[in-house]
Amino acid sequence: MTQFVQAVALGLLIGGVYALMASGLTLIFGVMRIVNITHGAFLVLVALATWWLWRRTGVDPIMAAVVTTPLMAGLGWLIHRLLVSRVKDASPAMSVLLTFGLALIIEGLLTIIAGNRFRSATPPYFEESFGIGAISLPKAQVFGFLAAVLVLGALYGVLTGTWTGRAIRAATQNPAGAALVGVGASGTAALAFALGTATAGVGGSILSVLYPFFPASHYEWISKLLGIVVLGGMGSLPGALAGAVMLGLAETLTATYGSLTWSTLVFYLVIMVVLLFRPQGLFGARIREDAA
């Protein structure tokens, strides 16, 4: 029983971090109907920047998110204005190709600058744990989870308690209706892209502590995050949370009672089963083909 509780606790901690990473991806899709393939590369970019800052200054990697988050928000806004806005009226394939190309450019630059080898930030608490009875919770995962919850709570507050958030939600639920009441599509899309990219600022800083990374590891991350978003329902933030928790539990329970190498396979098997019965995902809405 203790082993099961331990696995579930670790799965929830990991799931909270995954939820933060996936929230920006699903937010951008919900507003703009763009699958932002660059999101995984953004995470690795921030992880490397965090690692460099930690090595140079000794600043706590997770606390470095205070610096990386606004920088990523500005980068997201700039990328939208200069590049993404130019393909907003083109076919969805164009935005996928554009963001995939950006991901390849980021990977290439990181490889040239930093080399193609694994790195990981190891602050003093990296190998320490909190003990709750017989349960042991690694401090790095607990701190990463708390940072993720804090940011997800702030994101929820922005989306529900501010005019900007209500405009973004209106554009997500009914773009035509939002335009009729004065919500500018271009400005809202730029804000949503900046906000979604900003979550990579926190997610990447957490990643630098919890997982070894190198420039090409963005492929692994974008595949995981797309799986979470598809499972939860494209564009659904609650769905991204549910999918992230399922992935976290799949990883820890499979590693506990089987092998870690099978954890990803188990997660994608869950996706296949769910989509057989709910093609729109857990929280997605079914769209009529003639209205799409």
KAGI-V927090 format. One record per pair of residues at least 24 apart in sequence whose C-alpha atoms are under 7 Angstrom apart, sorted by sequence separation. I is the first residue (numbers start at 1). J is the second residue. D is the distance in whole Angstrom. If there is no record, write none. Layout:
i = (I & I)
j = (J & J)
d = (D & D)
This chain:
i = (168 & 231 & 239 & 239 & 233 & 236 & 233 & 236 & 232 & 233 & 231 & 232 & 233 & 234 & 230 & 231 & 232 & 233 & 232 & 34 & 37 & 36 & 61 & 34 & 35 & 38 & 37 & 38 & 41 & 144 & 36 & 37 & 60 & 38 & 38 & 41 & 37 & 41 & 51 & 140 & 141 & 51 & 140 & 62 & 121 & 122 & 120 & 121 & 120 & 120 & 120 & 119 & 120 & 118 & 119 & 118 & 119 & 118 & 117 & 116 & 116 & 111 & 110 & 107 & 81 & 107 & 80 & 77 & 80 & 77 & 77 & 76 & 77 & 76 & 74 & 73 & 76 & 73 & 73 & 72 & 73 & 72 & 17 & 13 & 17 & 20 & 70 & 6 & 13 & 16 & 69 & 72 & 69 & 17 & 2 & 13 & 16 & 20 & 69 & 16 & 68 & 69 & 65 & 31 & 65 & 31 & 65 & 31 & 64 & 30 & 62 & 61 & 62 & 61 & 46 & 50 & 32 & 43 & 47 & 51 & 31 & 42 & 46 & 47 & 50 & 46 & 43 & 44 & 47 & 31 & 43 & 47 & 28 & 27 & 28 & 28 & 27 & 25 & 44 & 24 & 24 & 44 & 24 & 41 & 21 & 40 & 20 & 21 & 40 & 40 & 21 & 40 & 20 & 39 & 37 & 22 & 26 & 30 & 30 & 22 & 29 & 22 & 26 & 27 & 26 & 26 & 27 & 26 & 23 & 23 & 22 & 19 & 19 & 19 & 18 & 16 & 15 & 16 & 15 & 15 & 12 & 15 & 11 & 14 & 12 & 11 & 12 & 11 & 8 & 11 & 10 & 7 & 7 & 7)
j = (192 & 271 & 282 & 283 & 280 & 283 & 281 & 284 & 281 & 282 & 281 & 282 & 283 & 284 & 281 & 282 & 283 & 284 & 284 & 92 & 96 & 96 & 121 & 95 & 96 & 99 & 99 & 100 & 103 & 206 & 99 & 100 & 123 & 102 & 103 & 106 & 103 & 107 & 120 & 209 & 210 & 121 & 210 & 144 & 208 & 209 & 208 & 209 & 209 & 211 & 212 & 212 & 213 & 212 & 213 & 213 & 214 & 214 & 214 & 214 & 215 & 215 & 215 & 215 & 190 & 216 & 190 & 190 & 193 & 191 & 193 & 193 & 194 & 194 & 194 & 194 & 197 & 195 & 197 & 197 & 198 & 198 & 144 & 141 & 145 & 148 & 198 & 135 & 142 & 145 & 198 & 201 & 199 & 148 & 134 & 145 & 148 & 152 & 201 & 149 & 201 & 202 & 201 & 168 & 202 & 171 & 205 & 172 & 205 & 172 & 205 & 205 & 206 & 209 & 201 & 205 & 189 & 200 & 204 & 208 & 189 & 200 & 204 & 205 & 208 & 205 & 203 & 204 & 207 & 192 & 204 & 208 & 192 & 192 & 193 & 196 & 196 & 196 & 215 & 196 & 197 & 218 & 199 & 218 & 199 & 218 & 199 & 200 & 219 & 221 & 203 & 222 & 203 & 222 & 222 & 225 & 229 & 234 & 235 & 228 & 235 & 229 & 234 & 235 & 235 & 236 & 237 & 237 & 237 & 240 & 240 & 240 & 241 & 244 & 244 & 244 & 244 & 245 & 245 & 247 & 245 & 248 & 245 & 248 & 248 & 248 & 249 & 249 & 249 & 252 & 252 & 252 & 253 & 256)
d = (7 & 6 & 6 & 5 & 6 & 6 & 4 & 6 & 5 & 6 & 5 & 5 & 5 & 6 & 6 & 6 & 6 & 4 & 7 & 7 & 7 & 7 & 7 & 6 & 6 & 5 & 5 & 6 & 5 & 6 & 6 & 5 & 7 & 6 & 5 & 6 & 7 & 7 & 7 & 7 & 7 & 5 & 7 & 7 & 6 & 6 & 5 & 5 & 6 & 7 & 5 & 5 & 7 & 6 & 6 & 5 & 6 & 5 & 6 & 6 & 6 & 6 & 6 & 5 & 7 & 6 & 6 & 6 & 7 & 7 & 6 & 6 & 5 & 4 & 7 & 5 & 5 & 6 & 6 & 6 & 4 & 5 & 7 & 6 & 6 & 6 & 6 & 6 & 7 & 6 & 5 & 6 & 7 & 6 & 7 & 5 & 6 & 6 & 4 & 7 & 5 & 6 & 6 & 7 & 5 & 6 & 6 & 4 & 7 & 5 & 5 & 6 & 5 & 7 & 6 & 6 & 6 & 5 & 5 & 6 & 6 & 6 & 5 & 5 & 7 & 6 & 6 & 6 & 6 & 7 & 4 & 5 & 6 & 7 & 6 & 6 & 6 & 6 & 7 & 4 & 6 & 6 & 6 & 5 & 7 & 5 & 7 & 6 & 7 & 5 & 5 & 5 & 6 & 7 & 7 & 5 & 6 & 7 & 4 & 7 & 5 & 7 & 6 & 6 & 5 & 6 & 7 & 7 & 6 & 6 & 6 & 6 & 5 & 5 & 5 & 7 & 5 & 7 & 4 & 7 & 6 & 4 & 7 & 5 & 6 & 4 & 7 & 4 & 6 & 5 & 7 & 5 & 6 & 7)
